[in-house]
Amino acid sequence: MTVGPPPKVVDKAIARVLSKSQTVEGDPGHLGPGGVPKPFWLGTIQRLLPGVLLAVGIAIAATLLRMMPGLSIFSAMILSAVIGMGIRNLFGRRESMRPGIAFSMRLPLRAGIVLLGLQLTLWQLVSIGAEAFAVVIVSLVCTFAAMIVVGRLIKVDARLTYLLATGTSICGAAAIVAANSVVQAKDGDVVYALGCITVLGTIAMLIYPPLAAALGLEPVVFGVWAGASIHEVAQVVGASFQYGDVAGEAGTIAKLTRVLMLAPVVLLLPLMMARHRIEPVARIPIPWFVFGFAAMIVINSVMPLPAAVTAATGRIAPLLLAVALAAMGLETDLRAISARGIRPLVLAGLGTLFIAICSLALIKLLMLP
């Protein structure tokens, strides 16, 4: 007589995996060579592989495309989202790819954000100086709060408002996809926010250098202004280095200081959403990967890693985030985006203008004689 656990104590998680990864008995796909049932993990891989390969292929293509003249101002994440949307809306998406695409929106995103922490150190907060640090933090907080208020006034969807506020005030695409792990907006909202950030950040990148020359800003001052207010890291680099190496270095440090604020802001999002009585789509998850992001920053600060490791993770992290953005693009129907109207774009435009004016005013108040 064999003794085993009754059916009620079978692990529910394993049961769910089995039910999703295997086909029903009698389906030829359920059996391997010789009629032997396939292991459940093999079925899971076979389900996920088509969609994952497509998302990875798009991310690699976007990374290579970014090397072309004129496209380096766009991050691989943005290009991946655009390519993914193009494929979805021009050619459609096979249902067999959906599980892999859904998987690619989650795990690569979290891993990419964690590895992003290895590009930052706490000492960057010190090197930027107290005045510039105050400019970055105060303009970030004021912009985020102002966009939440204005979004409610002009009746933009609350979840989309939080995505736009996070992307505008912190670091563009990476902030939007990280915040969405808590906000739980629709994929179309995420792509809409990414589009707004890309267009407005690119405009800022192009007009900041001539505007700074007209205002007579010194290189360090201009770099802090660009880093404190332009959305994407690539856009900050593109704008600030046009003004010289000194401005470029100041802009990069100021921008990375904003990126450091990603962890506390994402961790506070559930409290802010609860205060504004935004009902969660499901139980709001704790963004554990943000703790990983913060841990990597601490590790890199107290125990600097070899340059080869930092360089490798600096290439891997954007690629993983590009995979996640490609998957989001593949799940985005442009018809659903058009239904959102122009008000979210107006909100993003007002937020971009606000952070530019606010940070410049703070610079004149705190950094100029």
One Martini backbone bead per residue (centre of mass of N, CA, C, O) as a GRO file, in nm:
protein
  369
    1MET     BB    1   0.094   0.038   0.025
    2THR     BB    2   0.051   0.364  -0.061
    3VAL     BB    3   0.172   0.683   0.043
    4GLY     BB    4  -0.003   1.000   0.016
    5PRO     BB    5  -0.114   1.289  -0.064
    6PRO     BB    6  -0.377   1.450  -0.080
    7PRO     BB    7  -0.520   1.655  -0.309
    8LYS     BB    8  -0.550   1.914  -0.117
    9VAL     BB    9  -0.213   1.938  -0.078
   10VAL     BB   10  -0.160   2.032  -0.340
   11ASP     BB   11   0.011   2.255  -0.499
   12LYS     BB   12  -0.128   2.529  -0.651
   13ALA     BB   13   0.102   2.640  -0.821
   14ILE     BB   14   0.163   2.378  -0.973
   15ALA     BB   15  -0.117   2.343  -1.091
   16ARG     BB   16  -0.111   2.599  -1.262
   17VAL     BB   17   0.131   2.527  -1.434
   18LEU     BB   18   0.017   2.266  -1.547
   19SER     BB   19  -0.243   2.389  -1.677
   20LYS     BB   20  -0.069   2.586  -1.868
   21SER     BB   21   0.171   2.389  -1.990
   22GLN     BB   22  -0.049   2.181  -2.054
   23THR     BB   23  -0.225   1.970  -2.220
   24VAL     BB   24  -0.457   1.769  -2.286
   25GLU     BB   25  -0.556   1.473  -2.292
   26GLY     BB   26  -0.492   1.353  -2.627
   27ASP     BB   27  -0.295   1.557  -2.706
   28PRO     BB   28  -0.016   1.542  -2.894
   29GLY     BB   29   0.137   1.785  -2.738
   30HIS     BB   30   0.159   1.612  -2.461
   31LEU     BB   31   0.361   1.431  -2.625
   32GLY     BB   32   0.635   1.262  -2.678
   33PRO     BB   33   0.846   1.048  -2.754
   34GLY     BB   34   0.683   0.743  -2.731
   35GLY     BB   35   0.438   0.872  -2.547
   36VAL     BB   36   0.574   1.060  -2.351
   37PRO     BB   37   0.531   1.277  -2.124
   38LYS     BB   38   0.576   1.597  -2.078
   39PRO     BB   39   0.723   1.819  -1.911
   40PHE     BB   40   0.610   2.106  -1.775
   41TRP     BB   41   0.861   2.289  -1.843
   42LEU     BB   42   0.853   2.238  -2.148
   43GLY     BB   43   0.574   2.358  -2.197
   44THR     BB   44   0.644   2.642  -2.096
   45ILE     BB   45   0.866   2.706  -2.299
   46GLN     BB   46   0.692   2.665  -2.555
   47ARG     BB   47   0.493   2.897  -2.486
   48LEU     BB   48   0.710   3.139  -2.446
   49LEU     BB   49   0.918   3.154  -2.684
   50PRO     BB   50   0.791   3.320  -2.918
   51GLY     BB   51   0.748   3.592  -2.761
   52VAL     BB   52   1.036   3.627  -2.652
   53LEU     BB   53   1.187   3.630  -2.923
   54LEU     BB   54   1.046   3.877  -3.035
   55ALA     BB   55   1.125   4.080  -2.812
   56VAL     BB   56   1.432   4.039  -2.836
   57GLY     BB   57   1.458   4.108  -3.137
   58ILE     BB   58   1.360   4.400  -3.108
   59ALA     BB   59   1.574   4.496  -2.904
   60ILE     BB   60   1.818   4.445  -3.085
   61ALA     BB   61   1.727   4.620  -3.322
   62ALA     BB   62   1.714   4.885  -3.157
   63THR     BB   63   2.010   4.890  -3.068
   64LEU     BB   64   2.120   4.906  -3.362
   65LEU     BB   65   1.952   5.151  -3.464
   66ARG     BB   66   2.081   5.361  -3.261
   67MET     BB   67   2.359   5.377  -3.437
   68MET     BB   68   2.231   5.560  -3.615
   69PRO     BB   69   2.203   5.844  -3.757
   70GLY     BB   70   1.982   6.036  -3.539
   71LEU     BB   71   1.908   5.788  -3.309
   72SER     BB   72   2.073   5.839  -3.034
   73ILE     BB   73   1.844   6.014  -2.884
   74PHE     BB   74   1.725   5.735  -2.859
   75SER     BB   75   1.620   5.485  -2.691
   76ALA     BB   76   1.580   5.148  -2.698
   77MET     BB   77   1.305   5.154  -2.558
   78ILE     BB   78   1.155   5.338  -2.754
   79LEU     BB   79   1.210   5.177  -3.017
   80SER     BB   80   1.077   4.916  -2.922
   81ALA     BB   81   0.791   5.027  -2.888
   82VAL     BB   82   0.755   5.117  -3.181
   83ILE     BB   83   0.802   4.846  -3.319
   84GLY     BB   84   0.586   4.687  -3.168
   85MET     BB   85   0.348   4.861  -3.264
   86GLY     BB   86   0.388   4.819  -3.565
   87ILE     BB   87   0.347   4.512  -3.568
   88ARG     BB   88   0.068   4.499  -3.435
   89ASN     BB   89  -0.084   4.716  -3.640
   90LEU     BB   90   0.007   4.576  -3.921
   91PHE     BB   91   0.012   4.235  -3.840
   92GLY     BB   92  -0.026   4.157  -3.564
   93ARG     BB   93  -0.107   3.880  -3.322
   94ARG     BB   94  -0.040   3.588  -3.211
   95GLU     BB   95  -0.169   3.389  -2.969
   96SER     BB   96   0.097   3.216  -2.916
   97MET     BB   97   0.258   3.490  -2.810
   98ARG     BB   98   0.128   3.596  -2.548
   99PRO     BB   99   0.276   3.461  -2.308
  100GLY     BB  100   0.565   3.572  -2.379
  101ILE     BB  101   0.489   3.870  -2.370
  102ALA     BB  102   0.393   3.879  -2.077
  103PHE     BB  103   0.663   3.787  -1.958
  104SER     BB  104   0.840   4.027  -2.088
  105MET     BB  105   0.695   4.254  -1.901
  106ARG     BB  106   0.835   4.153  -1.625
  107LEU     BB  107   1.119   4.024  -1.570
  108PRO     BB  108   1.304   4.217  -1.738
  109LEU     BB  109   1.222   4.471  -1.589
  110ARG     BB  110   1.322   4.399  -1.304
  111ALA     BB  111   1.615   4.329  -1.381
  112GLY     BB  112   1.686   4.604  -1.511
  113ILE     BB  113   1.643   4.784  -1.261
  114VAL     BB  114   1.847   4.647  -1.079
  115LEU     BB  115   2.101   4.689  -1.270
  116LEU     BB  116   2.084   5.001  -1.275
  117GLY     BB  117   2.212   5.039  -0.987
  118LEU     BB  118   2.519   4.986  -1.094
  119GLN     BB  119   2.534   5.299  -1.220
  120LEU     BB  120   2.522   5.388  -0.914
  121THR     BB  121   2.586   5.637  -0.651
  122LEU     BB  122   2.596   5.814  -0.355
  123TRP     BB  123   2.833   6.013  -0.443
  124GLN     BB  124   2.670   6.178  -0.652
  125LEU     BB  125   2.525   6.352  -0.441
  126VAL     BB  126   2.788   6.497  -0.352
  127SER     BB  127   2.916   6.600  -0.629
  128ILE     BB  128   2.683   6.810  -0.708
  129GLY     BB  129   2.588   6.957  -0.469
  130ALA     BB  130   2.366   7.126  -0.273
  131GLU     BB  131   2.228   7.315  -0.477
  132ALA     BB  132   2.177   7.112  -0.709
  133PHE     BB  133   2.023   6.909  -0.537
  134ALA     BB  134   1.790   7.100  -0.469
  135VAL     BB  135   1.696   7.146  -0.755
  136VAL     BB  136   1.622   6.854  -0.823
  137ILE     BB  137   1.425   6.784  -0.586
  138VAL     BB  138   1.225   7.022  -0.591
  139SER     BB  139   1.139   6.996  -0.891
  140LEU     BB  140   1.037   6.708  -0.868
  141VAL     BB  141   0.819   6.743  -0.650
  142CYS     BB  142   0.660   6.978  -0.781
  143THR     BB  143   0.592   6.836  -1.047
  144PHE     BB  144   0.441   6.595  -0.942
  145ALA     BB  145   0.222   6.750  -0.784
  146ALA     BB  146   0.117   6.929  -1.016
  147MET     BB  147   0.025   6.695  -1.206
  148ILE     BB  148  -0.184   6.571  -1.020
  149VAL     BB  149  -0.364   6.819  -0.999
  150VAL     BB  150  -0.410   6.879  -1.303
  151GLY     BB  151  -0.520   6.600  -1.381
  152ARG     BB  152  -0.780   6.635  -1.210
  153LEU     BB  153  -0.886   6.901  -1.340
  154ILE     BB  154  -0.875   6.771  -1.656
  155LYS     BB  155  -0.953   6.463  -1.645
  156VAL     BB  156  -0.734   6.253  -1.610
  157ASP     BB  157  -0.640   5.962  -1.574
  158ALA     BB  158  -0.495   5.859  -1.288
  159ARG     BB  159  -0.286   5.653  -1.393
  160LEU     BB  160  -0.172   5.826  -1.621
  161THR     BB  161  -0.083   6.059  -1.441
  162TYR     BB  162   0.132   5.901  -1.282
  163LEU     BB  163   0.308   5.830  -1.525
  164LEU     BB  164   0.365   6.121  -1.621
  165ALA     BB  165   0.485   6.227  -1.355
  166THR     BB  166   0.718   6.024  -1.334
  167GLY     BB  167   0.853   6.069  -1.614
  168THR     BB  168   0.899   6.379  -1.585
  169SER     BB  169   1.048   6.391  -1.291
  170ILE     BB  170   1.268   6.165  -1.355
  171CYS     BB  171   1.329   5.909  -1.625
  172GLY     BB  172   1.103   5.830  -1.804
  173ALA     BB  173   1.070   5.518  -1.915
  174ALA     BB  174   1.176   5.370  -1.660
  175ALA     BB  175   0.971   5.506  -1.467
  176ILE     BB  176   0.709   5.412  -1.599
  177VAL     BB  177   0.752   5.099  -1.580
  178ALA     BB  178   0.799   5.095  -1.276
  179ALA     BB  179   0.531   5.234  -1.184
  180ASN     BB  180   0.335   5.019  -1.321
  181SER     BB  181   0.370   4.797  -1.099
  182VAL     BB  182   0.161   4.977  -0.924
  183VAL     BB  183  -0.055   5.124  -1.102
  184GLN     BB  184  -0.183   4.939  -1.331
  185ALA     BB  185  -0.200   5.009  -1.618
  186LYS     BB  186  -0.252   5.017  -1.928
  187ASP     BB  187  -0.069   4.961  -2.202
  188GLY     BB  188  -0.169   5.215  -2.353
  189ASP     BB  189  -0.082   5.415  -2.131
  190VAL     BB  190   0.217   5.358  -2.139
  191VAL     BB  191   0.261   5.435  -2.440
  192TYR     BB  192   0.152   5.718  -2.422
  193ALA     BB  193   0.360   5.819  -2.217
  194LEU     BB  194   0.608   5.756  -2.390
  195GLY     BB  195   0.536   5.943  -2.623
  196CYS     BB  196   0.534   6.208  -2.469
  197ILE     BB  197   0.824   6.194  -2.359
  198THR     BB  198   0.970   6.175  -2.629
  199VAL     BB  199   0.873   6.432  -2.770
  200LEU     BB  200   0.931   6.644  -2.542
  201GLY     BB  201   1.230   6.569  -2.491
  202THR     BB  202   1.328   6.630  -2.780
  203ILE     BB  203   1.253   6.926  -2.786
  204ALA     BB  204   1.428   7.007  -2.545
  205MET     BB  205   1.702   6.915  -2.662
  206LEU     BB  206   1.691   7.128  -2.904
  207ILE     BB  207   1.626   7.413  -2.733
  208TYR     BB  208   1.826   7.449  -2.496
  209PRO     BB  209   2.099   7.550  -2.612
  210PRO     BB  210   1.997   7.820  -2.746
  211LEU     BB  211   1.860   7.923  -2.486
  212ALA     BB  212   2.116   7.933  -2.309
  213ALA     BB  213   2.268   8.136  -2.485
  214ALA     BB  214   2.056   8.364  -2.456
  215LEU     BB  215   2.088   8.357  -2.126
  216GLY     BB  216   2.396   8.307  -2.040
  217LEU     BB  217   2.484   8.026  -1.956
  218GLU     BB  218   2.672   7.829  -1.790
  219PRO     BB  219   2.776   7.514  -1.820
  220VAL     BB  220   2.697   7.408  -1.536
  221VAL     BB  221   2.415   7.531  -1.529
  222PHE     BB  222   2.308   7.394  -1.781
  223GLY     BB  223   2.352   7.101  -1.692
  224VAL     BB  224   2.160   7.112  -1.450
  225TRP     BB  225   1.909   7.191  -1.606
  226ALA     BB  226   1.897   6.948  -1.795
  227GLY     BB  227   1.910   6.722  -1.570
  228ALA     BB  228   1.645   6.844  -1.409
  229SER     BB  229   1.428   6.838  -1.689
  230ILE     BB  230   1.498   6.621  -1.873
  231HIS     BB  231   1.395   6.305  -1.926
  232GLU     BB  232   1.613   6.150  -2.076
  233VAL     BB  233   1.930   6.052  -2.069
  234ALA     BB  234   1.991   6.082  -2.374
  235GLN     BB  235   1.881   6.375  -2.389
  236VAL     BB  236   2.076   6.503  -2.190
  237VAL     BB  237   2.334   6.432  -2.337
  238GLY     BB  238   2.260   6.569  -2.608
  239ALA     BB  239   2.233   6.859  -2.485
  240SER     BB  240   2.485   6.911  -2.292
  241PHE     BB  241   2.726   6.840  -2.500
  242GLN     BB  242   2.668   7.087  -2.689
  243TYR     BB  243   2.804   7.279  -2.442
  244GLY     BB  244   3.007   7.072  -2.345
  245ASP     BB  245   3.179   6.882  -2.115
  246VAL     BB  246   3.098   7.025  -1.856
  247ALA     BB  247   2.793   7.017  -1.910
  248GLY     BB  248   2.773   6.710  -1.951
  249GLU     BB  249   2.863   6.621  -1.668
  250ALA     BB  250   2.651   6.781  -1.507
  251GLY     BB  251   2.402   6.657  -1.644
  252THR     BB  252   2.452   6.360  -1.572
  253ILE     BB  253   2.454   6.388  -1.263
  254ALA     BB  254   2.174   6.517  -1.234
  255LYS     BB  255   2.019   6.284  -1.366
  256LEU     BB  256   2.115   6.053  -1.172
  257THR     BB  257   1.982   6.180  -0.927
  258ARG     BB  258   1.695   6.132  -1.028
  259VAL     BB  259   1.717   5.822  -1.054
  260LEU     BB  260   1.756   5.773  -0.744
  261MET     BB  261   1.438   5.851  -0.692
  262LEU     BB  262   1.283   5.599  -0.787
  263ALA     BB  263   1.254   5.427  -0.534
  264PRO     BB  264   1.090   5.615  -0.337
  265VAL     BB  265   0.854   5.674  -0.529
  266VAL     BB  266   0.752   5.384  -0.581
  267LEU     BB  267   0.706   5.319  -0.274
  268LEU     BB  268   0.488   5.569  -0.245
  269LEU     BB  269   0.252   5.518  -0.443
  270PRO     BB  270   0.042   5.358  -0.274
  271LEU     BB  271  -0.016   5.594  -0.077
  272MET     BB  272  -0.107   5.803  -0.288
  273MET     BB  273  -0.338   5.637  -0.409
  274ALA     BB  274  -0.497   5.601  -0.146
  275ARG     BB  275  -0.542   5.905  -0.089
  276HIS     BB  276  -0.695   5.927  -0.387
  277ARG     BB  277  -0.883   5.677  -0.423
  278ILE     BB  278  -0.747   5.442  -0.590
  279GLU     BB  279  -0.849   5.169  -0.733
  280PRO     BB  280  -0.745   4.864  -0.757
  281VAL     BB  281  -0.735   4.610  -0.979
  282ALA     BB  282  -0.559   4.487  -0.760
  283ARG     BB  283  -0.339   4.395  -0.565
  284ILE     BB  284  -0.092   4.583  -0.455
  285PRO     BB  285   0.225   4.547  -0.512
  286ILE     BB  286   0.536   4.491  -0.403
  287PRO     BB  287   0.835   4.645  -0.523
  288TRP     BB  288   1.100   4.453  -0.484
  289PHE     BB  289   1.297   4.553  -0.710
  290VAL     BB  290   1.361   4.826  -0.570
  291PHE     BB  291   1.537   4.703  -0.351
  292GLY     BB  292   1.745   4.601  -0.553
  293PHE     BB  293   1.822   4.873  -0.663
  294ALA     BB  294   1.920   4.991  -0.390
  295ALA     BB  295   2.130   4.769  -0.329
  296MET     BB  296   2.315   4.824  -0.575
  297ILE     BB  297   2.393   5.109  -0.490
  298VAL     BB  298   2.526   5.035  -0.223
  299ILE     BB  299   2.733   4.836  -0.329
  300ASN     BB  300   2.867   5.044  -0.534
  301SER     BB  301   2.954   5.240  -0.295
  302VAL     BB  302   3.117   5.037  -0.084
  303MET     BB  303   3.183   4.821  -0.346
  304PRO     BB  304   3.338   4.857  -0.607
  305LEU     BB  305   3.325   4.754  -0.918
  306PRO     BB  306   3.434   4.643  -1.185
  307ALA     BB  307   3.439   4.785  -1.490
  308ALA     BB  308   3.338   4.534  -1.648
  309VAL     BB  309   3.075   4.495  -1.488
  310THR     BB  310   2.951   4.774  -1.529
  311ALA     BB  311   2.953   4.761  -1.839
  312ALA     BB  312   2.778   4.508  -1.872
  313THR     BB  313   2.525   4.612  -1.713
  314GLY     BB  314   2.497   4.869  -1.898
  315ARG     BB  315   2.397   4.678  -2.140
  316ILE     BB  316   2.180   4.486  -2.015
  317ALA     BB  317   1.963   4.671  -1.888
  318PRO     BB  318   1.855   4.812  -2.150
  319LEU     BB  319   1.779   4.545  -2.289
  320LEU     BB  320   1.565   4.449  -2.086
  321LEU     BB  321   1.387   4.704  -2.112
  322ALA     BB  322   1.341   4.669  -2.417
  323VAL     BB  323   1.185   4.405  -2.398
  324ALA     BB  324   0.948   4.520  -2.232
  325LEU     BB  325   0.870   4.742  -2.443
  326ALA     BB  326   0.815   4.554  -2.678
  327ALA     BB  327   0.582   4.403  -2.541
  328MET     BB  328   0.401   4.650  -2.504
  329GLY     BB  329   0.379   4.716  -2.804
  330LEU     BB  330   0.248   4.431  -2.881
  331GLU     BB  331  -0.013   4.519  -2.679
  332THR     BB  332  -0.079   4.773  -2.868
  333ASP     BB  333  -0.358   4.969  -2.954
  334LEU     BB  334  -0.399   5.260  -3.130
  335ARG     BB  335  -0.706   5.294  -3.096
  336ALA     BB  336  -0.695   5.318  -2.786
  337ILE     BB  337  -0.520   5.572  -2.774
  338SER     BB  338  -0.704   5.772  -2.935
  339ALA     BB  339  -0.934   5.758  -2.709
  340ARG     BB  340  -0.776   5.954  -2.495
  341GLY     BB  341  -0.680   6.198  -2.626
  342ILE     BB  342  -0.527   6.526  -2.544
  343ARG     BB  343  -0.502   6.573  -2.233
  344PRO     BB  344  -0.243   6.412  -2.162
  345LEU     BB  345  -0.060   6.586  -2.344
  346VAL     BB  346  -0.111   6.849  -2.197
  347LEU     BB  347  -0.001   6.757  -1.927
  348ALA     BB  348   0.286   6.692  -2.027
  349GLY     BB  349   0.347   6.978  -2.131
  350LEU     BB  350   0.310   7.126  -1.860
  351GLY     BB  351   0.525   6.961  -1.707
  352THR     BB  352   0.766   7.037  -1.885
  353LEU     BB  353   0.742   7.342  -1.839
  354PHE     BB  354   0.755   7.342  -1.529
  355ILE     BB  355   1.038   7.207  -1.486
  356ALA     BB  356   1.194   7.421  -1.642
  357ILE     BB  357   1.115   7.672  -1.473
  358CYS     BB  358   1.168   7.572  -1.187
  359SER     BB  359   1.472   7.496  -1.219
  360LEU     BB  360   1.566   7.776  -1.319
  361ALA     BB  361   1.475   7.937  -1.072
  362LEU     BB  362   1.649   7.778  -0.867
  363ILE     BB  363   1.920   7.842  -0.992
  364LYS     BB  364   1.898   8.153  -0.961
  365LEU     BB  365   1.862   8.134  -0.646
  366LEU     BB  366   2.117   7.916  -0.567
  367MET     BB  367   2.367   7.952  -0.803
  368LEU     BB  368   2.337   8.258  -0.842
  369PRO     BB  369   2.442   8.591  -0.765
   0.00000   0.00000   0.00000
